Amino acid sequence: MRYAYAITGALLLGGATATLALQPTVAQTAQNEPGTIQAAAPRAGSPQSFADMVARLQPAVVNISTKQSIAAAPQQTNPFAGTPFEQFFNQMPGQGGGQPQKREGQSLGSGFIISPDGYVVTNNHVVAPARGATVESITVTLPDRKEYTAKLIGRDEASDLALLKIDAKNLPFVKFGDSARARPGDWVVAIGNPFGLGGTVTAGIVSAVHRVTGQGGAYDRFIQTDASINQGNSGGPMFNLNGDVIGINSQIFSQSGGNIGIGFAIPAEEAKPIIETMMKGGKIERGYLGVTLGGAVDDDAAAALGIPKNQGELIAGVQPDGPAAKGGLRPGDVVTKVNGQAVTPDNTLSYLVANVAPGQTARLDVLRNGRPQSLNVTVAARPTDQQLMAMSGQGDSFGNDSDDDTPSQPVPASSALGLSVQPLTPQIARQIGVDSTVQGVVIAQVDPSSDAAGKLRRGDVISAINGTPVRTAADVAQVVAQARAAKRPQVLLLAQRGRGNPSFIAVKLKG
């Protein structure tokens, strides 16, 4: 995924295109006030023109740029330090005696005015500092080329939204519409400043609504469009044919960095409450369970667990003393509903929980060992990204084929599974680098002819199979036998490598 904006070392040539500036009236209304946008039916065989609509809306779309101070790498240390030549070296261009140098950077994006007194909506990544940088100033440029220094009212990294304020009155503005009514195939128009080319208009259709991109969180839900969106379009509005802002252009999918017809906009239904909270000076909070997700129930997981696919998500880990642990959720559980809403690939567990207010109770419908249960969990406030990173493990991920030191004297667990295991003791845990709280069996040998050979290795820890905890080789053999009796072609292992997060691995049983 690429953000549709650019950080450059110099200003892009080519300013905003000239547009008509609206004259203030006694009773000022929004540019997209109902009834002001006329979408006449096209003549037979010819496309409808967007010109009248664009002329009405374009004055409310702005260019946003930042000036940033970026700390560069320290310059060469003075080799003549302490000698009579020291001062001459320091006076040479580009030399600073090893002190960090600063250079100027810029970012460029789009935005739109939502009130006549100068509130401007854009993406967080348009105004956020680059790594190692500090934002010195934010400039909002109107289509008539008037420039204003903007004040940052608020920004939210999770939703990728930001709110600015400029000191002006009687400005042209637009309003949010109802994105929930958008349908695939609807016409949409995007207005923005790609590559610094101001006032650029593109049109297309809604390719998908509620598109999940796999980023997770409360706001992994986008309107997908084929309207051309490029770097610099970020933060600009996406309009329907009534002139309503139904999305905020945010990201593109591209291997080259250019437009390939897959762009994403933050739905107005998600953005509007956040922007209103920022305008009121409120705090944006999201729900948090304290779990590691194992992914949706795909074909392999469904076959292993004997449940329908694409219904629910697997719980790979539960944070000790976290909300989920206190509510009774366990690793291996499959959460199928949150407060009655089904968990699906388009309505993810992460999304549903994040939108539960902290302090409220969430009713979770779960499948545990194939049997339905209901749990009540008091949702906590989501920690910051920095806090979550500190809580996460830093171990190896699955897919690394290098070997680890493992204990000897393996005990065969199951010829069908192709693994030999033994109980995980504190001594073995220290040897293979897993946390002392981890329980399960450690893999000592892997049959090279088994399906497990391409997925697991010596030193990996299996804590559960098909949702059933395993602590001995006999436990493993028993669960595999049960899967055999149920005529399941594979089993689902909850495995961990080092201090990495636990993952679900589907392994086919040998004949």
N, C-alpha and C positions, 0 to 999 in steps of 0.2 A: 504494500500500500504506500502511496506517495501523497504527501500533502500538496495541495495545489497552490503553492506559493514559492517564492525564491528568496534566498539570502544572497546578496551580491556585494562585490567590493566597490562598485561604482553605480551611479544612477543609470537606469535604462533610458535610452533615447526615445522620444515620441511621447508627448503628453496626452492628457485626456482630450477627446474630441469635443468640439464645441456643441453645446446644446442650449435650448432656450431656457432662460431662468424665469421661474414663475414670479409674478408680482404678488405681494401680500394682499390679502383681502380682509375685509372686516371680520368675516366669519370663516376662518381658515379650516379647510377640511383635508383629510388624507388624500394623497394622490390616487389611491385605489379605493376611494369611497364607493360603496355599492351604487351602481347606476351611472358612474362616470366612465366606465370602460365598456365600449360597444364592440362586441365580437360578432360582426355581421357574417352571415353564411356566405361561403365562397361560391363563385359562379361554377357551374358544372364543368368539371375537367380542369379547374385551376385551383391553386392553393390559396388559402386565406393569407392576407398580409397582416403582419404584426406591427406595422408602422405606427398606427394611431396609438395603440397601447404602449409601445415603447416610448413614444414622444411624451406620453403622460407620466410614465414611471421613471424614466432615466434620470431626471434631475435629483431623485432621492438616493441614487447609487453613487458611492464615493470611492476614491482611491485612498488607501491607507499605507503609509510608509513609516519606518522607524529608523532612527540613527542609533547605532550600538557601538559601544566601546569594547573591543575584543582584546584580551590579554594574549599577546604573542609569546612564543618561546623566548627564553632569555638569550641575549646576544653573547658572543664569544667573550670569555673571561680574558681580562687584560693580561697578556703574557709578560708585560713589562711592569706589573704591579710591584711597588717598592723600589723602583729604579727612577732615575731622572727622566726617563722617557714615558712615564705613566700618563702624564697629562696630555701628551701628544696623541696617544692611542685613543683616549677617551673623547678627543675632539674629532676623531675620524668619523665620517658619515656611517650611520648604521651600527655604531659601537656604543655600548652603554655599560661597560664594566661588569657584564653578567647580570644586569638588572632586567627584569621582565619589561618588554616593550608593549605598547598599545597601538592598535590600528583601528580604523573605523570600518564598520560594516553596516549593511542596510538590509531591511526586509521589505517586501512589497506584497500587497494584497488588496482586497476589496472589502467593502462594507456597505451598510445602508442605514439611512436615518429613519428612526421610528417615532420621533416627536418633533414638533416645531421648535422646541427649545434646545435641540442639539444632542439628543441621545443617539448613539451610533452602535450598531451591532456588527460584530465581526467574529472571526475564529480566534481562539486563544493562540494558536501557533503563529498567527500573523504578527501579534504584538509581544509574544514571549521572547525572552532573550535566548540567543544561541548559546551553545555550551561554552562556558568560560567568558560570556559576554554580559554586559550591563546595558539596558535600554536607557539611552540618554534622553530621547524625545520621541513622541508619536505625532505625526502630521496627518491631518485629514484634508484632502483636496476635493473640492466640489467640482462638478462638471463645468462650471463657469470659471474654473481655475483659481477660485478663492481658496486660500490655505488657512487652516486653523491648527493651533497646537492643542492636542487633545489631552484630557485627563483620563487616566485609567480608573474607572469606577470599580470594576471587578473582572476577574477572569477565573475560569474553571477548567483545569486540565482534563478532567475526566470526560466532560461533555464537549470539550474543545470550543468553548464559547467565551466571548469577552464583550464587555460593555464599556464604551468610551463616552465622553461628554465634551462637546465643544461649546464655546461661549458665543452663541448666536441666537437670533430670534427669527420667527416667521420663515422657518426653513421648510422646503418641500419634504414630505415624509410619506412612508407607506406603513401598512399595518399587516400583522400576521393573519393568515387565513386558517382554514381547517384542513390540515394535511391528512386527517383520517379519512377524508372523502376521496382522496386521490386513488386512481385505479391504473393498472398497467394499460398503456395505450393512450393515456391522456397527453395532450400537448403541454409542454412546459417551455418557458423562455428563461434563459440565464443572462444576466447582465453583470459585467465585471471589468476587470483591468488585467487581462492576461499579458504577461511579459511587459507590463507597463503601458500597454496600448489602451488608453482610457476609453470608456464608453463602448466596449465591445459587446455585441448582442449575438447570442446563439440560441437555436431552438432545437427541440427534439421531443421525445416522448418519455413518459415514465416507463422504465423497463421493468421495475419491480418495486414493490412497497415492502417495508419492514425487512429489508435485506440485512442478514446477519453476516458479518465479515470474519468472525472468529476472534476478534480482539477482546471479547468479554466485557463485563461491566454493565452499568446501568444504561449505557447509551450506545451499545453495539446494535443499532437498528437504524438503517438509512433508507432514503429514497434513492433508488438507482435510476440513472438516466443516460441516454445516449447523446444528449445535448453536449456540444464540445465544451469541456472544462479543462483548462490548462493552468500552469503555474501563474499565479497572480489572480486567479478567479476565487481563491479561498476567501471566505467571508462574505461573498456576494450573494444576492438573493436569487432564488428560483421562484418564478411566478407561474401560476396557472393562467388560463385564458380570461379569467375574471379580474386579473391583476392582483390576486392575493399572493402574499409571500407564503409559500407552502414548504419551503426548504432553504437551508443555508449551505451553499456549495462548500465542500470541505475536503474531499479526497478524490484521487483518481487511482484506477488500477492500470498499471502500465509497466512493461519491461524496459521501455526506452526513456520514460520520463515525459513523453508526449501523449496526446489524447488518442485513445484507441476506441472510444465510444463506450467506456465504462466509467462513469463518474458517480459520486455519492454525495448526497445532501442530507444534512441533519433535519429531520422532520420538524415542522413548526410546532406540532403538538408536544415534542420533547423540549424544544428550545424556549418557547414562550414562558413557561413557569420559571425557568432558571433565570431568564432575563428580568422578569418581574421581581424575583427575589433579590437580584443584584441591585435593581433600582431602589428597592426599599432598604438596602443595606443589610439584608439578612444573610444567614449562614446556610450554605448548601450541604446537606448531609444525606448519606445513603446507607441502606441497610447492609449488614455484614453478618455472615454465619460463622466464619472461621473454619472453612473446609478447603481441601484440595480436590478439585474436580477431576474426575476420570474420563469425562467426555460423554457424548450422547450414546444411547444404546444402538450401536450399528449392527450390521449383519452378524459379525463374529460374536459380539457380546450377547445379542439376542439368542443365537444358536446355543451358546454356552449356558445361558441362564434359563432358557426355555420360556422367554417372554417375548411380546411383540417388539419389533424394532421401532426406532424413532419415537419411543414413548418413555420419557424420563431421562435422567442423567445419573451417572455413577458417582459415588463418593469414594475417592481414593484415600483421603486422609482427613482426620479431624483434629483440630488444634486443641491440645489439652487445656482444660478450664475455659474454653471458648464457648460462645452461645450454643453452637451445635452440640458440643460434648455435654453441656449442662442439660440440653433438651433431649438427650438420648440417641442422637444420630451416631451411626457407626460406619467405619470403613466397609465398603462392600454394599451398603444400602443403595437402592435405586430410588431417587426422589421423582415421583410421577406428577405431583401437583403441589402448588403453593397457593394457599387460601382458595382452593377450588379451581385455580387456573392450571390447565395442563402444561407440563413441561415438554416442549417439542424443540426441534432444531430451529424453528423460527420464533420460539418463545422460550428462551433459555432460562435455566435455573439462575444463572448469574444476573440476568436482566430482571427477573421477577423479584428476587430477594433484594437487589440493590434499590428497587423502587418501593420497598416496605419501609416505612418511617422507623428510625431507631427508637427502641423502647416498646414498639408494638409487638404483639404475638403473632407469629406466622404458623399456620397449621400446615404441616408437611405430610402429604400422603406418600408412603414409602413402601417398597417391596423389599423384604428381608428374607433371604432364603426362599424366595418365591411366594411368600405369604404377605398380604397387605397389612400395613399398620398405619396408625396416625400418630404424629408427634406434634407437640406444641413447643415452639422455640421462640424465646424472647430475642428479637433481633437487636444487635448492637450497632453503634455507629462505625462506619468503615474507617480504618486507620488510613493515614496518608500513604502515598506510594513509597516514600522513604521508609516508613515503619514496616510496611509489608515486605519490602526487600530485605530488611534486617531480620525479619522472622523466617524468611524462606531459606531453604538449604542451599548449599553451594556444591553438592556432589556431582558425580558423573551422571550423564543421561544415558538412556538405553540406546544402543547402536554403536557404542565404542567396543571394538572387539579385542582390545588389549586385555591381558590376563591379570588376575589378582592373586595374591597369596591367600590360600584357603586351608582350612584344617584338613587333616588326613582322616582315615578311617570312615569313609562315606558309608551310608546305609541306603541300599536300594529302596526307592520310594514306590516306583511303579514303572514297569516296563512299557505300559501304554503311554505314559507321559514322557518317558525318556530322560528322567532325572534321578540322580541320587542326592539325598539330602541328609542333614542332621540338625538337631536342635541348635538354635542360636543362643549361645551362652555369652555372658559379659566379656569373657576373654576373647571369644571369636568376634564379637561386635567391635572391640577395640582394634583387632587385627585387620578387619576389612573396612573399618572407618565408618560404621553406622552409629547413629545415636543410641545411647543406652536405653532409651525408652522404647525402641523398636522391638517387636516380638514376632517370632515366626520360625521358619527353618531356613538354613543357608544351603545353597546349591554347592555340592562338592564335585559333581561330575555331570556332564551333559552328553547324551548319546548323539554322536555326530549325524546319525541317520534319522533323527527325530525332527519334528517341526520346531521343537524348542531350541534346536541348535542355532538357528538363525536369529533368535530373539533373546535368548538368555545366556548367561555365562557363569562360570565358577565365581562364587562370592556374592552373587545376587541373593537377596532375601525375599522369600515368599511368606507373606503374612496371612493370606486368605485365598481360598479357591472357591469360585462360585458363591462368594459371600460368606463362606464358612471359615472361621479362623483355624489355622493349622499351626501346631507347635511341635509335632513329631512326624517322622516318616510314616508312622501308622495312620496319623490323621490325613496325610496326603493320599495314601493308598485308599482310605475309606471314601473320601470325597470323589476320587476318580472312579471308584467302583460304583458309587451312586450315579454318577454321570453316565457310566456304561449302561447301568440298569434302565436309566431313563432314555436310552438310545440317543444321547447327545453326541455329536461328532467332535466336540471340543470343549475345553474348560476355560474359564477366565481367571487368570492369576493376578493377584494384587502384589506386585513386586517392587522392590526398591534397590537402587544401586548407590552405595556410598551414602552421602548426605543429601542426595537429590530427592526430589519429591516422588512419592509412590506413584506407580502407573499401572494401568490394567493391560495385561498382555494375554491375548487369546492364543491358545496352543491346541493344535489338533491332536487327537489321540491316535496312537498307532493301532493298526489292525491286529 
